[in-house]
Amino acid sequence: MNFKDLQYALALERRRSFSRAAEECGVAQPTLSAQETELGVELFERDGRTIRVTAAGEAILEQARAAVGAVARIEELAQTRADPMVGAIRLGVIPTLAPYLLPGVLGPLQAQLPNAPLVVVEDMTHRLLESIEAGRLDAALLATDHRDGNLSEIPLFEEPFSLALPRDDPRAPQPEILVENLDPAELILLADGHCLSDQARALCGQARGRGMRSDLSATSLETVLNLVEAGLGMTIVPELARAHFEGRFPRIAFRPLIGANSARAIRIVHRAFVPRRPAIERLAATIKASMPLGTAAPIV
């Protein structure tokens, strides 16, 4: 397999669709049949429209990710050998942070990095990490521990959680809500794949041992809050999102959560030896300095 074949195979692994993988790679829709014949193994199983990675494919694609990442790092070294502060910075951001953080920091970032325009990609945590490792992103703003020795991070700030509940709920008059008083069965969460759902589960692991409700979920915080306003339950909201939504949902009370796991740590994650480290450090410092007072506590 040549390098382009590796890129296409990895795109097919991510997209699980020949047409979407071809679109991502900017090529006509091919198949992997010839490459698989050359290797003597099948990378993917095809069952109608369903595409699955075989056991042999898992091992081969792991090496393909390493090869593609190595080539990306070589290209980065060549592009930034003169000045790491010049050239676009490809930054990933999780969906529960991007709409509420970026409007306040993009202006300062443009002023501090005039020769390094920001290219923003909003996506789920696991896909952002894959893109960092493959060299498609320089860094990402995440809220979970990556636990990967090939990656480094720069801590930014602690973002507290609030509980969003209907104003006619008996707990709404309380100025703050104790984590141990939460009932997980009342929580409406974002769909699986959003790190905020995992954080809510971790938070409620410190509360009652009852299961989370599974009949309601959504792919955006705004949809979840509409369900809360309709009286169907309550949800966990990060502070920057609370500041954004509080005036838009008059029938919802937002109350600070107090106790274990009642905040999340936002950090910038990047490859350990990325040559753009000076630009990423300036990006991190600018975000810290641009945070609205009272919305989050910088990590020092």
N, C-alpha and C positions, 0 to 999 in steps of 0.2 A: 504494500500500500504506500502511495506517495503522501506528501504532507497534506495536499488538498483532500485526499480520501479520508485522512484522519479527522480533518475539520468537519467534513460532511458526516462522518460516523458519529462524532460527538454532538453535532446539531440534531441528528436523528434520535440520539439517546435523549436529548433534552425535550424535543418537540413531540416525539412519538408519532410523527406524521411525515411521510415522504414529501408532500407538497409544502408543508410549513418549513421543513428543514431545507428544502431547495430554495425557498423564498429567503430564508435567513442567510444562506450562503450566496445568493445572487446568481444561481445557475438554473438551467433547465432541469426538470425532474428526472434524475437518473435512478438507478438502483445500485445496491451494493453486491449484486450477484457476482460480478467479475472479480471484485476484490476478495470476497469470501471464498471463491473458488481458488484464488491464488494462495490464500492462507490455509485452505483446507478445513476451515471450521465456519460454522454459522455464528454471526454476531447477534442476529436478531431472529426472533420467531414471529411469523406473520399469521394471524388468525382473523381473516376478514379485514376489518379496519384497525384491529388491535395489533400493536407492535410491542414485543417484550424483548428485553436483553437476555441472551442465553448466559449460562454459567461461564462458558469460554469467553463470551463477549464482555462480561464484567471484568475479567482479568486483562483482556487486551485493551479495553477502553480506559482502564486505569492507567496503563502505560501511555496510551494516546494522550490523555490529559497532561501527563508529565511532559511529553514531547512538545505538545503545542504550547504549554506554559513556558518551557525553556526557550523556544523560538521567540515567543513574545518578549521575554526578558532580554534576549539578545537585541531585538529591535529597539526596545526601550533604551538600552545602554547606548546604542548608536545614535538615537534621536536626541538624547539628553546629555551627551558627553560634554557639550560646550556649556550649557546652562540649564539646570533642572527646573528653573523658574519659567521657562519658555515652552509653550505648547499646551494643547488642551489637556485638562484633567478630567478623566472619565470617572464620575462619582456615582455610586449606587446609593439609594436611600430606601428604607422600608416604607410601605404605604401608610402606616400609622404615625409617621413622623414627617414625611416629605411635605404634605400640604400646609402644615402648621409651623414648620421651622424655616423652610426655604424662602418664603416671601420676606422675612426679616433679615436674612443673612446674605442673599444674593448680591445686593448693592454693595455692602462692605467687602465682600469677597472680590467683586470686580475691581474695587479700588485698590485692594491689597495685592491682587494678582492680575495686573493689567495685561500681562502677556501670556496668561494661562487661563483662557476661557473655560468655564465649567460646562461639561456635558453630563447631564443628569439622567440616570436610569432608575425608575421606580419599580421595585420588584420584591418578591418574597426573599427572606433571609437565605434560604438554602441555595436559591438560584444566584443571588448576589455573590455568595461565597464561591460557587462554581466559576462565576465569571472573573472573580479576582484571581483564583488559582490558574485559570486559563489565559490570563493576561488581557481579557477584554475590558476589565475595569482596573483603574489604578487603586481605588479604595472604595469603601462603603461605610455609610453611617448605619450602625446596627445597635440592637438593644439586648442581644444575647451573647453568651460566652461562646466563642468559636471553637476553642479547644483543639487548635491545629498548630503544631510546632513550626510549620512553614509560614505562619502568618504572625504579624505583630499588630499591636493596637495602641492608640493614644486615647486615654480616657477624656471625656468632655464634660458631662454633667449628669447629675442625678435628677430624674424627672419623677415627681410624686404622682401617685394615682389618686383619683377621686372616684366615688361611687355616684353614678347617675341613677336616680330613682324618681318615680312620679311624685309630684308635690303633695298629693293627697295620701301618700304612704305615711303610716304612723311614725316612721323613723325620720322623716324629712325635717322636722323641727330641730333635730340634734345638730350641733355645730360641727361635729365630726363623728365618724363611724369607726368603731373598733373592728379590726380584721376578724377577730375571733367571734364576732357577732354576725358575720355574713352567713347566709344560707346558700350554698352553691346551687341548690335546686332552683333558685330564683334568677340566676345569672343567664343573660343572653350573651353569647360570645360571637366573635368573628369566626368565619369558617376555618377549618383546619388548614394549616400552612402559614397563618398569621402568627407571628411570635407573641403578639398581645394575648392571644388565646392561651398559649402555653404559660405565659406569665400569670394570667388570671387563675389558671389551674394550680400553679405553684403557690400563689397567694392563698387560695382556698384550701390547699393542703394543710395550712396552719389553722384552718377553721374546722367546721364540722366535717365528719367523714362521709357525708352523703354525696351521691353522684351529681354531676353537672346536668342541667337540662339539655336534651339533645333534639327537641322538636323545633327549636328556632335557632337560626344562625344567619349570618349575612356576610357579604364580602366587603362592606364598607362601614366605618363608624357611623356615618350619617344614617344609613339604613337601620342599624342597631338602635340608634337614639330615637328614630321614629317609632320603633316597636316599644321602646320604653315609654315614650310619651303617650302611646296608646294604652298604657297600663298593663302590658304583657310581661313585665319583669323589670330587671335592673341590669346595669352593666358597669364595667370598669373602664375609666377614661384617663389617659395620660394628661398631664397638666397643660401642655401646649394645645392639645385638642380641646380640653375644657375651656381654655381662654377663648378659643375660636368659636365654640358652639354655645356657650352659656346664654348669650343674649338671643340666640336663634330658636331656643326651645323653652318658651316661658313656662310650660307645664312640667318641666323637669327640674328637680333640685340636684345640684352638684355638691357633694359633701366630701371633704378630705378624708382619706383612709389613714388610720393610725395603727401601727403594728408591724409585724414581720412581713417582709416582701412588699411593702406598701410604696415602693418606688422602683424604677428601673434605671440601669446605668447605660447611658448613651456613649458610644465610643466610635472612633474611626479605625477600621480594620484594613490592613494592606499587607502585601507580601513582605516578608521579612527583609529582603535585600533590594527593595524597589529603588531605582535611582532617583525617583521623584520625591524621595523622603523630605528634602527641604521645603518643597512646595506643599506637601501634605501637612507638614508641621505648621506652616503659615496658615493654611486653611483651618487647621484645628484651633490655633490661637485666635483667629478672626471670628470663628463661630462662638468660642467662649466669650469673647469680648462683646459680641452682638446680642447675647441672650437678654430678653426683657427681664427687668428686675422683678423678682418674686415668682417667676415661672419655674425656675430650676436652680439647683445649687451646683456651681462648677466643681469638678473633681480636681484637686490639686495634688 
